[in-house]
Amino acid sequence: MWEYTDKVKDHFMNPRNAGLIENADGIGEVGSLACGDALKLTFKTDENEKIIDAKFQTFGCASAIASSSALTEIIKGLTINEAAKITNDDIAQYLGELPKEKMHCSVMGRDALEKAIAYYRGVPYQKAEGEIVCECFGVTDLEIKRAITENSLTSVEDVTDFVKAGGGCGKCIEKIQNIIDVTQGKERPEKKKPVLMTNIQKIRLIEEILDQEIKPVLKKDGGNIELIDLDGDVIYVKLRGACANCKTSQVTIKNFIENKIQELVSPELIVKEAKSETTHIC
């Protein structure tokens, strides 16, 4: 359960300025229904370039609605140049902070505002195009670098909270970590060469990797994983929670779970989904 401030709850239960301005001077649409969040921001200005009205239409969670509502309240009365300086952190602070897992909602608001201002000025929206890193949410390397730089992010989990990258199948997690390291000027340590281990040592290390590296990522989307058996170099697991019925469960197993275990335990290991649960690791 997220810990929402009273102001977030108020803007969710009683959103300000919901709707659409006809013949708007500024229009900004970001996100998509497929990704779970979408926002359309419209505003009207006077002869002095002051925003005299702003409205929003949002598809998303409580934080997305509250952030959109707060954004319209923040920019009303500002000039275009003043509004252009608004950051996602300004939106979060206006609401008395957002749960860190929901900071991407404030980023969506900031992006919609930038796009609406570009529309007002009659110039192309300069989105950080770059190379797609997270295919699930269409997030580029430049968008990730911007989030890291502007918000002093230090972990993949932080990046997921701000731009959703890494919150889907998980196969982009290593790329995100590389971007974090390069942006922060760090050199990644060389991968350790695999060492011979007994089955007991291998099981303990696999369980440690599951607990520290894999379960936290799956739990962000309501999923989990259990180690069922180890037969030679074949690991049998069972996905739990939301992951159990996910259409992309096999992608998650091969592209995220197996890759992570091969990287941190042994490149010879293969991960498969257990068909039954009659055999358990003791």
N, C-alpha and C positions, 0 to 999 in steps of 0.2 A: 504494500500500500504506500503510495507516494505521500510525502509530507508537504502539503500545500499551505501557503500562507493564507491568511484571511482575505487578502487583496486578490490573490489568484482565484479563490473560491467566489468572491464577489463578482469579478469580471467574467467568470464562467457562467455563474447562475444568472447574472444580470448584465449581459454584454452591452457595451456602449457602441452606438453607431453601426449596428449590423444592417447590411443592405447594400445597395448599389446606387451610385450617383450617375444619373443620365447625363450624357454629353460632358463627361469628366475631363478635366485638364490633364490629370495624371492617371495612368492605369498600369498596374503591375500584377502579373499572374505568375506564381511560382508553385513548385511541387507538382504532384500528380495523385490522382485517386489510387493508382496502382501501388504507389509507395506509402499510402496511408495518410498523407497530409497534403493539403492544397489550400492556397490562399489567393484571393483576388482583392487587391487594394485599389480604391479609387479616391481621388481628391479633387477639390475645386479651389481655385485661387482668385484673388482680387487683382486689381490693376497694379498693386505694389508687390506682386509675387508672394503674397501671404496666403497660406492655406487657411481657408475659411470654413471648410467642411471636409470630412473624410469618412469613408465607410468601408466595410469589409464583408466578404463572404468567405467563410472558412469551413473546410471539411477536415476534421481531425479530433484530437483528444481535448481534454479540459485545458491543458497547457497551451495548445495551439489556439483555441478560442480566446483564452484569457490574454495571450500575447498579442493577438490581432486586435482585440478590443483596446488594450493598453496602448498599442502603437497609434491608433487613431486619436486617442486622447492626447498623447504626447505631441503629435505633429500639428494639431489644430492650433492656429495662432502663430506658428513659426513661418518664417520665410523659407523659400526653397533652399537657399544656401544654408540656413540653419538646420533644416530637416536633413540635408545631405550629410550632416555630421553625426546623426544618430547611429549608435552601434547596437548590436544585439545585447550587449551588457547593460546599456541604458534601459532597454525594455525589461530585462530581468530585474534590474534594481528598482524600477518603477513599481513592479509587482511585489517588492520585498523579497526577491530571489525566487528562482525556480529550482525544482529538484535537478540535480546535475544530469540525470538521465533524460531530462526534458529540455535541455538548453538548445537543442536543434530547433525547437519551436520559435525561440527568439531569433535565431539565425534566419529562419524562414521569413519572419517579419522584416528583418533588416534587408534581406534580398528583395522582397516585394517592394519595399520603399525605394531602393536603388533603381529597380526596374521602372517604377512609376515616375520617378524623377527624370530618368533617361527619356521616357515617353514624352514628358512635359517639355523637355528641352529639344526634342526632335533629333536625338542622337541615338545611335545603336547602343543597346545595353551591353556593356563590356563585362560579360560573365567570364569568370576564370575557366576557360575551355579546357585546355590541357589534355592529358591522356586519362581515359576512364580507368579508375583503379577498382572501385566498387561497382560491379555490374548490377547488383541487386537494386541499388538506389541511384545509379548513374552519377556517382561522385567522382570528380577528377582529382588528379594529383595536385593541381594548383589550388583547388578549393580546400583540400586537406592542409596544404602548406599555409594558406591564409588563416584557417582556423587555429592551427598550431601557433602561428606567430602572434595573432591578435589576442589570443586567450591564454597564452603560456601553457599549452597542453603538453603533457609529458608521457602519456600512455595511450595505447590503442583504445582502451575503454573510454578515455577522455574524448578522443576523436569521434568515437561512435556516439557519445552523448551530444556532441555539438553538430555533427553533419550526417549521422546515421551510418557512415561508411564502416563496414565490418560487422554490422548488425544483422546480416542476412545469412548466407551460406557459410561465411567465414573464410573463404579461400583467399581473400585479399588481405588478411591480417598481417602476414609477413611483409607484404608491400607497404602497408601502412606503417609498420614498425620501421622499415627502411627509410621512409619519408621523414618520420620523427627524428631518427638518428642523424640523417643528412641535414635537416633543418636546424638541429641543435649542434651540429658540428661534431657529432660523436662518431667514433669508428666502432663498428660491430665486431665483437670478438670472433675469431675463427671457430668454426664448428668443431666440436670435439670428435676425434676419431672413435668409432665404436669399439667397445671393449667387450671381451667375453664375460658373460654373466650366467649364473645359475638361474634356473627357472624361478626360484623364490626371489632372487634379486631383481629379475626382470619384471615379475608381477608387482613387486613393491614400487619399482620405478614407474611402471605404467599407471598404477593407482595414484601415485604422486602427481604425474603429469595430468591425469584426468581431473584431479581435485584442484590443481593450481592453474592450469592453462586452458582446459576445455570446458569444465562445468560452469565456470563464471560466465563464459560467452553464451552457452546454451541457456542458462538461467535468465539472461536478459530478455529472452523471448518466451519465457515460461517453459523451457525444456530442461532435460537432464539426461544423464547417461549412467549406465551401470555396467561394470565389467563382469561378464558371465563366465568366460572360460579362456584358457590359453592352451592351444594345441600346437606345439612346435613354434613356428613363426606366425601362426594365425591367431589373432585376438578376436574373440567373439564378444560383442557388446549388445546391449539392449537400450534403445532410446526411450526416454520417458517423457511424460507431460506433453507439451505442445509438439515436441519433435517426433513423438511416436506416430502421429498421423499426418505429418507434413509431407507434401508431395515431393519435396526436394531432400528428403532424409538421406537417400543414397548419395546425393551430391555432398551433403554435409559430412557423411562418413568418409568418403574417398578424398574429397578436396580439402577438408579441414582436419578432421580427427586423425585420419591415417597420415596425412602430411606432417602434422605436428608430432605424432608419435615416432615416425621415421626420422624426423629431424632431431628429436631429443632423446630417443632411446636407441633405435637401430633401424637402418635403412632396409633391413631384410623383413621387417614386420609388415603384416597385412591385416587390415581391420575388416571384419565382416559382421553383419547383423545376425545375431543368434535367432534361429527359428523357434527354439523352445527355451525354457528357463529351468530345465531339470538339472543342469549341471552348473554349479556355482564355484567360484574361487573361494577357497577357505583361508 
